[in-house]
Amino acid sequence: MLPILLNALLTCVISLFLGQAVLRLCGFRSWSWIAPPVGISVAMLFSLTAIHAPGRCLPVAVLLGAMTLAAIVWCCRAPEHRPPWRDLVAAAPVAAMVFIPYLAVGRGGIPGVSVDNDMAAHLLWAEGILSAQAVAVTPLPLDYPIGPHAMVAVLAEGTGIRIDESFAGWAMALPILNAWTALALFRRSAWLGKLLAATVVGLPFLIAAYYGEGSFKEVLLAGIVLALVAFLMDFGSLGGRGRWVPLALLVGGVLSIYSVAGLPWLLLIGGAWLAVVALGQAFRAGRAGLVAAARRELPAAGIACAVLLVSLVPQFPRLIDFVSLRASANGTGIEAGDLGNLVAPLPGWEAFGIWNNADFRMPPASSFTAGMWTAFVLGLVLLGAYRAVRTGRWLLPLAAALSMLIWKTSAHSQSPYVAAKALVVASPLLLALAVLPLVEKRALQPPWRVVASVLALLLFFAVARSDLRALRISQVGPTDHASELRSLRDEIGGEPTLFIGNDDFIQWELAGSPVDAPGLQNFERIPIPPQKAWVSGQALDFDSVSAAALNAHRWVVAPRDPAGSAPPPQLHLVRQTPGYSLWRRVGTVKPRLILKEGEGPGAVLHCDTSEGRRLLSHGGFAAVRQPPLVLPGTGIAPGGSAPVQLRLPPGAWELGAQYFAPLPVEVSGDGLKVTLPANMERLGSRWRIGVLRVSAPGGGTLNFQVGDHLLTPDSDAAAIVQLTATRVGGRERVVPLRQACGKYVDWYRYSSTTKTR
């Protein structure tokens, strides 16, 4: 967990000071809270040069570190450019809340692990930027924006931590940066008002929910849009030839995380601001005055355009490909009917920051309660819009309205999955309006100040409660299995590898080697024999892949499955970890046939059937073994335990389990005591538990126990889906096919092979 926290801190420091140094160069005379999004945009744009730089990430990491140190020294030597420490502390509630998903499971891990594991691709692309060997095997996408991945890779190189830890820490920093950015809109407020604004605007419900599911692009885009609004609202006070450069860098940041699909917010909000300002100038000074003002801005605008063009050089081809390759699918590459990980389109009311269902994809637990809270926030938004217009901050309500217009348009023209992202971006702007009349109380009479304080506390706790619900159930994937697999990289050495399991992250875990798997991300990548009748959630073993598939790979990695089919003799066991076996192919694997065994490692050969008689007519031989015993599993709630009576015959039995567990599972019984690591991979693999010695008939008892932590939700229950028991010493024997009648057959082969696989 420590590397994640350190990387979050490093991301915050880089964003704060690099951003302020740029603003100072552009003519800002004091600290500005648009520094964080400007700084992270600069860091992403600079990190993208690692794709083309000699030495890749190392020289870029060194230069980024040097730039950050110089920025810290330069800003801290001038008191007016130091970040106000009291305002820094205003983001403390958000900093505490982004830690909740990790507190709930008591460990670090991969954020957002679920049925739709987009993070698997993000980690692989970041690994490709970090490693020339990895990108040689899996090229970077032609059209996908990879600014975040580049910065994550550079940070990982500079700190020496793993890509998954770097990504988790970087994503953890984003809501904190957004909380600080919100302060740019509330400079007139007292400190407690700033704390309220930083929490409610920086982490409304949808931002918390998207952060919890590992979605980082929308969270960062929302922060940049906030900064855009704050920058334009204060533009009239800026001078110097560099006054447009911060806007150019924010545009570059949007293109780095969202490509051209992020331009609607910039174009609509910026265009509306420009139109209003131009009309005002024309009204005051006439057409000649407007033309003169435009001419005065040309040099500064030209410098900003030049900065933008230069900063986008590393990703020009990717931007062009995004437009050309995705033009046929709504300009986003996502078809209109695609729900993604949603179950239905999100209602617009979720953007108002309070939702009484922890899962943002689901309807409210109580429609009446949700409606009342929404009405409460809506009233504050309308009051805030009125106050903003009265005080000359008309752009804030206009930007909020335009963002909701983008969402509404997306809901009619794009997929619900894309429209939901637009709702996430709109949410902080709406909450900024809701907070505005509550924290700027100088114009209020004392009785109304008390009312405003009460409403502010009510809003604060309602939003924080919704956030807490969403963050508690956020899934943090364990890295025990990932660490084991990554330890095999040097042994495999970049050679073709076959993985016999169902792990969405396997291509990242073995990055640098061409990896194939029969069931990758629920898709059948390598043909599975029809005799297995495989569906997602069922076990895979050596019978699930053909001899041709094995011969196409130098290495085979498989979970240590005590009940699984025996490997061909041409596979040599090189190494074992607690969860996996690594095999090297030392010869040409001979084809072998299997019965209709389904999920099991074999099936009984019934020679009295027409199918059995047909097999016997060919002659040949078969590998027979004792069948594993399949036993029912159990469920264990966090902090609970569950005994399972196995009822096994006397002897030594090697146990395995299919299980899903967000938290580690302690297993004990009859001299056996082990801890199964947390496992949130797709169901299917059978994992070794250990050897249980049964002394009496019908014996064998296991007790499963799951711990819990302060914030662990009940939904983090473990499921032991299925147990298997395989007798120790029950070795496989090869016998003539006729002698296999009535026996459990792992595989068989004809005397003269007429059908092979």
N, C-alpha and C positions, 0 to 999 in steps of 0.2 A: 504493500500500500504506500510505503514511503516514496518510492520512485514516482508514483502517480501524483502525490501531493507536491513533490518538488517540481515536477514538470508543470503543474498548474501554476505554482508560484512563479516559475521562470516565464511562462507565457504571459502572466499578468505584468511582470516587470518589463519585459520586452515591449509589450503593447503600450504601457503607460509612458515610458521614457522615450522610446523611439518615436512615438506619436507626438509627444510634446516638443521634442527636438525639431521635428519637421515643421510643426506649427510655428515655432520660434523663428526658424529660417524663413518661413512664409510671411513674417511680419506680426505675429501675435505677440502682444506685450505682456501677457500674464498667462497663468495656467488656464487651460480649457479642458472640460470633460468630454470633448469630442476626440481627445488624444487617444483613448484606447482603440476605437475602431480605425482611426487613421494609422496607428502604430501596427495593429495586426494586419491591416491591408498592406502596408509597406513590407512587413516581414514575410507575408505570403508571396508578394510580387518578387521580392529578392530571392526567396527560397526556390522559386521556380527555375532560377538559373542553374540549379544543381542538376537538372536533367541534361544540360548541355556542357556543364563545366568539367574540365579535366579534374579527375579525382572525385567527381560527383559531390557528395554532401559535405565532405570534410573541409575543403577550403571555404565553402559557403558558411558552414557552422562557425568557423574561426572568424570570418569577416563579420557575421551577424553578431557574434559575441563582442567583438571589438567595437562595432558600431553602438551596441547597447551600452557598454561601459562608458564610451565617450559621451553618449547622450545623458547617462546618469550624472556624470561629473559636470557636464556643461549646464544641465538644468538645476542641479542641486547647488551650484555655486551662485546662482541668481535666485534670491528668495521668491521673487514673483513667479518663477517658473517651477517651483517645487509643488508637488501635489499636496493640497491641504490635508493634514493627517486626520482631522476630524471627519472630513468628507470621505476619506478612504475607509474609515471605520463604519460609515453609513451602509456599506455593502456587507457588513458582517452577517446579518440574517440570511442573505442569499448565499454567502460562503458556507454557512452552516448547513443550509438546506441541500445544496448540491452534493454534500457528503452523505446524505441520508441513504441513498441506494446501497452504498458500501457499508454503512453502519448496520443496515438491516441484515446483511449476510456475514458481516465480520471479516471482510477480506477485500482486497482489490480484485480486479477482473476486467472482462471485456463488457462494455456497456451495451445494453439493448439486445442481449441474446434472446432469440424467440424463434417463432416459426418462419420468420422472414428475415434471414440473417444477412442484411446488406453490409454489415460491418465486415463480413468475411472478404468481400471484394475490396472494401476500403483499406483493410490491413494489407492485402496483397499488393495493391497499387502503391501504397506507401513503402512497402518493402522493396518494390521494384525501383522506386526513386533512390532508396538507400543502397541497393545492391545491384551491381551490373549483372551478376549471375542470375539474380531473380528476374530482372527485366528481360534478359535474353530468353528465358523460358516462357514468361508470361508478359508480353509487351503491354505497355500502358495503353489505355483506351484512346482512340483517336479523337473523340469528340466530348469527352467528359471533363468538366472543370476539376483540376487537381491542385489548386492552391493550398487547401488545408493539408492534403497529403504531403505536399512538398515541405511545408513548415514542420509537420510532424516528423518527417524523415530527418530533416536537418537538426531538430531538437534531439532526436534519438541518437544521431551521430555525435552531437556535441556533448551529450551527457552520458553516453554509453548504456542507456537503458533500452529495453525491448520496444519494438514498434507498438505493441498493444498497450504497454504502460504509457508510452509517449502520447498515443492517441487519446487514452482515457484522461490523462492529465490536461491535455490541450482542450478537450471538450468540457472538462470540469471548469476551466477558466472562463468559458464564454458567457454563462449567465452572470458571473461576477463583473465582467467587462460591461455587459449590458446595464447592470445596476449602476455602475459608475457613469456610463453614458447618459442615463436618465437624469443625472444631476445637472447636466447642461441645460435642462429645461426648467430647473427649479433653483436658480441661483439666489432668488430673493427670499427663500424659505429659511426658517430656523433649522437647527440641526436635526431635531426630532422629525420635522417635516421632510427633511432630506432622507432620513432613514426610512420613513414611510414610502416616499416616492421611489427610492432605490429598490425596495422590496417588491412593491406592488407593480411597478412598471418594468423592473428588470426581470421579474420571475412571475408573471401571471400564469394561470393554470395551464394553458396550452404550451407555453414555453417550457414549463416544468415537465409536462407530459412528453413533449418531443425530446427534451434533453434525456429523460429517463429511458426512452426507447432507443437511444443512441443516435438520434438524428441531430446533426450538428449544423448543416447548411442553413436550415430555417432559423435556428437560434442566432447564428452570426448575421444572417441577412437582416433579421429584425433589429439588431443592434446598429447595423450600418444605416438602415433607413431612419432610425431615431437620430443618429448623428447628422444625417443629411438635413433633416428638418431643423435641428438645432443650429447647424452651420448657416443655413439660408436665413433663419430668423435673425441672426446677428450679423449678416453680411454687410449691412450698411455701416457698421462700425469698423470695418477692416480697411486697411490701406496697404500700399506696397504692391510691387509687381507680382508677388507670389500669392496674392490673396485667393486666386482660383485654384491653386495647386491642391489644397486639401480636398476639394470637390473631385478633382481628377483622380486622386488616390483612392477616394471612396468608390468611385466608378470602377477603378481597377480592382478593388477588393470584391465588389459585387460580381464582376466578370470572372474572377478567380474562383469563386465559390458556386456561382449559379449560371455562369456563362450568359448568353444573351437573353435567357429566360428571366433574368433578374432586372432587365432594363425597364419594364413597364413602371415600376415604382419610381425609378430615377426620372424617366421621361415625363410621367404624369405630374409628380410632385414638383420637380424642377421646372417643367413647362408651365404649370399653373402659377408658381411663384414668379417666374419671369414675366408672364402675361400681366399679372396684377401690378408688378413693379413698373413695367413699361407703360401701362395705362396711367398709373399714378404720375409718372414722370411727364408723360404727354399732357396730362391735365394741368400740371403745374407750370411746365415750361414750353408746352407746345411741341409741334413736330420738330422744329429746329433743335430744341433742347434735348429731345429724345435722341435724335441722330448724334448730337455732340456727346451725350452720355455714352452711347454705344461705341463711338470712336475711342473714347477714353478707356473703355474696357478692353479694346482689342489687344493691346500688348500683353496685358495680364492673362487674358483668355488664350492667346497664342502660346504663352509659356506653359500654361496648364495643359493645353492640347499636346504640346511637345513632350511634356513629362508623361502624360498618359500613353502616348504612342510608344515611347521608349520602354516604359515599364511593361507594356503588353507584348513586346517582341518575342519573349520565350513561348507565348501561348497563342500567337496569331494563327498558326495552322489549326490548332484545336478549336478556336472560335469559329473559323471558317467551316471546319468539318461539322461542328455542332449545327450550324445553319443548314448545310447541304444534306447531311445525313438524317436530320430529324424533321425536315420540312414536311414530309409526307404524313407525319403523325402529330398534328396540332402544334408543330414547332417545338415540341418537347420530347418526342420519341415515345410518348405514353398514350396508348389508345384511349378514346373517350370512355369506354366501358370498364377500364381497369380500376379495380378497387384497391390494389396494392395490399397493404396489411389492414385496411379498414373493413368493417362489416356493412357500412352504409355511409352515405355522405354525411359530413359533420354539419350540425346545425350552426347557424351564425351566432347563436346566443353563447356558445362556448368562448367566443372571443372576448366576452366581458369579464373573464378572469375568475369566475366562481362556478364550480360544477360539483354536484353532490354524488358523483360516481367517480371512483378512483380511476377507472379505465376511460380515457377520453373517447374511445371508439364506441362506447355504449351510451344508451339514453340515460337521462337522470334517474336516480333511485326514486325520487319523488318529483313529479312534474310541477306540482303546485309550489313546493319549496324552491325548486330551481327557477320557476317563473318569478317568484317574489324577489329572490336575490338578483336576478337579471334586471328586474324593474328598478331595484334600488340602484344598481350600478348605472343603468341607462339614465336615470334621473340625474345622477352626478355628472355623467358625460355631457348631458345637455346643459347643465348649469356651468360646467367647465368650459364648454364651447362658447357660451355667452360671455363668460368672464374673459376668455382668451381674446375674443374679438374686441371687447371693450378696452382691453389693455394693449392693443396693437399686435397681439400674437395670433393673428388670424390664420397663419399658415398651419398651426397645429390642428385645429378642427378640419381645415381643408385637407390636410394630409391624411387624417383619419378617415374622412369621407371617401377620398380617392382610393385608399387602401381597401376599404370595404367594397368599393365599386370594382376593383380588380378581382376581389373574391367572388362577387356576384357574377361578373362576366365569366370568370373561370368555371364557376358552377354550371354555367350553361354551355360552355364551349370546350372545356377540358374534362379530364376524368375527375371523379371525386377525390382521388389521391392527390392530384395536383391542386385542386381547389382548396383542400385542407391546408396545404402549405401557405397559400395566400392568407388564410384566416389566421395562421400563426403570426405572420408578419404584421397584420393589422392589430393584433391584440395589445401590444405595448402602447401604441398610439391612443387607443381607446382608453386604456387605464391611465395614461398620462392626463387625459382630459378629466377623468373622474377624480384624480388626486388634486388637480389644480385648485379648485375652490376650497379645498380643505386645509391646505398647507400655507397658503398666502393670506394671512388673516389680518394684515395691517389695516385694510380698508373696512374690516368688520367691526361692529359695535360689540362690547363685551358679552352681552347675552348670546349673540350669534357665534362668537368665538368658542364658547362652551359647546354649542351645538355642533360646530365644525369639528371640534376635537373628538366628540363622541362618535360622529360619523366616520372620522378618520380611523379611529381605533376599530370600529366595526368593520370597515373595509379591509384594514390591515389583517385582522384575525381571520376574516372570511376567506380572503385570498390565500393566506398562509396555510389555513386548514385544508383548502382544496389542493394546494401544492403538496402538503405533507402526505395526503392520501395517494396522490399520483406517484410521488417519489418512493414511498414505502413499497409499492408493488413493482417498481421498476426492476427489471431483470439484469443481474450482473453475472455474466458467465464465468465459471471457474477456469483456471488455467493449468490445473494439475496435468491433465492429459496433453495439453498444448506444450507444456514444458518437456514432457517425456518425448513427444514427437520431435520437437526442435533439437533435442539432444542426439537424435539419429542423423541429423543433416550431414555432419562431417563424414560419418560412415558411408552414407549413400553417395556422397560426392557428386551430386548433380546428374546421376544416371537415371534412366527411366524407372519409375516406381509404380507398383500397383498397390492400392490401398483397399483392403477388403473390410470395409466398414461403412458407416454412414455419418460422416463428420463434415459439416458444411465448411469448416475452416481448414481442411486438410491441405489445400493448395498453398495457403499462407504458412501453415505449420511446417511444411516441407518445401518452402519457397527455394527456388534455385534448382529444383529437380522437376522434370516432367512427371506429373502425377495423374494417374487415372484411377477411377473408382467406379464400381458397378452402380452404386446408389448415391450420387453426389447431389445434395440439395433436393432430395426427393425425386430426382430424374434418373432414369436408367441410362447411364453413360456408356456402359459396356453391356452387351447383351447377356441376360441371365437366362439359363436354360428353362424352358417351359415346365420341366418337371419340378422346379422349385416353386412355381406359382407365386413368385415374390410380389409382395405389395409393401408399401412403406410401413415401417414399424416391425417388420420381420427380420430375423437374423440373417446375416450373410456369413458364408464360410468358403472353404476351398472348392466345394461343389458348386458354388455360385458363379464361378468363372471358368472359362474354357481353357484347354491347353494352349490354344492360339494366343489367348490374352496373357497367360503366364509367360509364354515364350517371347512375347513382345516387350517384356520388362526384365531388367536385371535384378531388381529388388522387389520384395513383397513385404508389406507391413500389414499386420492384422492384430486385432485385440486378442488377448490371451483368453481364449474360449475353451474351457475344459470339455465342453460337450461338442465342440465343432468337429467337422470332418477332418480326417488326417491329411497332411500336406503330401504332395507327390515326393518321391525319393530324390528327385532332382533339385529340391530346395534344401539348402543347408542353413540350419539355425545359427545365426551369427551373434545375436544379442537379444536379451530380454530386459524390459523395464517392468515395473509393477503392473502396467496395464497392457503392454504391447510386446509382440515378437517381431523380430526383423530377420527375414530370410533372404539369402542370396541364391539365385538360380545358378547351378553349376553344370547343367546339361540341358538337353532338349526334353521338355516334359512330354510324356506320351499321352495321347488322348485317352480318356476313360469315360464310361457311361454311368448314369445314375437312374435309379427308380423314381417313381413319383413320390418324392420324399417331402415336398413342401418345405416348411421352415426347419424341419429336423435335419440332422446330419446324415440320415439314412432312412431306410424303410425295410419292412419285412418282405422277403421274396416269396410270393405265393405261387408255387409251381403248379397248382391244380387249376389255375385260371388260364384262359386263352392267351393272355399276355405272358404269363409265366411259361407256358408250354412253348410259345414262340421264342422266348429268350433261350430256353434250354436247347432248342433245335440248332442253334448256332454253335453251341459249345463255348468253352472259355473258362474263365475263373473270376472269382469275386472276393472282395475284401469284406470280411464279416467281423462284427464287434458286438459287444454288449450295448444295448441302447441306453442312452441317458434317461434318468427318471425326471419327468417334468412335474414340478410341484407348484402349487399356487403361491402367490406372493401376498403382499399386504401393503397398507398405507400407514404412514407415520406422520403425525402432525408435528410442527416445530415444538421442541421441548417435550415430546412424548416418546413412547416406546411401544413396541408391538412384538409379542412372542409368536413364533411359527413352529408348530409341531410337524416335523418332516416325515416321521414314520418310515424310517429306512431299515433295511436288513442290516445285520451286523457286518462290520468291515470298515475300511477306510474309503471315504467318498470325497471327491474333489467337487466343490460347489462353485456354481456360477450364477449370475443374476443379470436379467435385464432390469435396469432401474433408471429412474429420473429423480434427481435430488439437488435442489438449489444449495443445500447445506450438507456437510459430510455426514455419513451414516456409520455409526459404530455397530459392529456385528460381534456377538459373543455367544458362546455356548459349547459345552462338552469339550473344554480345552482349547477352543478356537476363540481368538480375540483379534480382530482386525478393524481398521477404519477404511471404509470405501470413500474415496474422494468425492466431493460434489461433482455432479455430472448433469449437464443440461443439453447434451447432444440429442439428436433425434433417436427415438427408440429403435432398437434392432440389434445392436451389438450385445453379446453376452460377455460379462466381465467376471474374471476370476475372483472368488472370495477367499478360498483357502481349502485346507483339508480338514474334514471332520471325521473323527473316529467314533463309530457307533458300536457299543458293546452288547446291546440287547436288541432282540427283534422289536421292530416298531419304534425304535428310539431315534434320537437326534432332535434337539431343540435349538433353535436360533432365536436370539433376541435382537431386534433392530431398534436402535435409539438415535434420535436426532436432537441436537442441541438447538438453542435459539439465542437471540441477542435482544437488546433493548427494543429495537424497532422492527423485529422480524414479523412480517404479516402471516396470518394463518394460511394464505395462499402458497407459502413456501414449503408445503408439505412434500414429503418424499413418497415415491411410489415404487415399491418392489413389484414389478409387473409379473415377473416369472422367475422361478428358481429352477436350476437344473442340478442334478447330482450324478456324477459319473464315477463308477467304481475305479479306484486306483489299482493299476496293474492289469486292468482288462484290455490288454493290447489287441490291436487289430491283426487278424490272420487272413492270409490269402489262400483260398481253397478252390478246387474245381467248382464250376458253376452249379453242378448237380448237387454238390454237398452243401450248397448255400440255401437249399429249400427250407422255408420256415425260419430262417435266421435273419438277423438284422444286417442288411447289406449297406455298406458305405458307398462302394462303387463296384463296377464290374467291367470286364473287357471281353470281347469275343475272341475266339481262337483265330479266326481270319476276320479282321475288323472290316465290317461293311458299313457301319455307321459310327462315326466318331465325332467328337466335339473338341 
